[in-house]
Amino acid sequence: MALVPYEEAAAVGLQKFHKPVATFSFADRTIRIRQDWRQLGVAAVVWDAAVVLAAYLEMGAVELRGRAAVELGAGTGLVGIVAALLGVGV
């Protein structure tokens, strides 16, 4: 259940959250994440902030290889997936 009320037809810019699959390219991999706004609400979509943080990590600004990390975000886990692909826990 989404806690963010809005009119789906009138929500300019939010249409991408209603697509059943979000596709990204990080760490030389294609990542496809299923989204389901109607069933699971705001936790079931990939938010722009996750994409920006994943891109930041991929730039290498933070050394991840061999480190442990916990993703405390709410959502689909894109940042955690990208961190794992970049070497967290290896």
Number of C-alpha atoms within 10 A of each C-alpha: 10 13 7 8 6 10 8 10 8 9 9 9 7 12 11 14 19 15 13 12 16 15 10 12 11 18 17 8 10 10 15 12 17 14 23 17 17 12 11 13 16 20 18 21 25 23 16 9 10 19 16 12 15 20 17 12 19 18 11 10 9 9 13 19 14 11 12 12 12 9 11 9 12 13 17 18 18 23 23 18 15 23 25 18 18 21 15 18 13 11
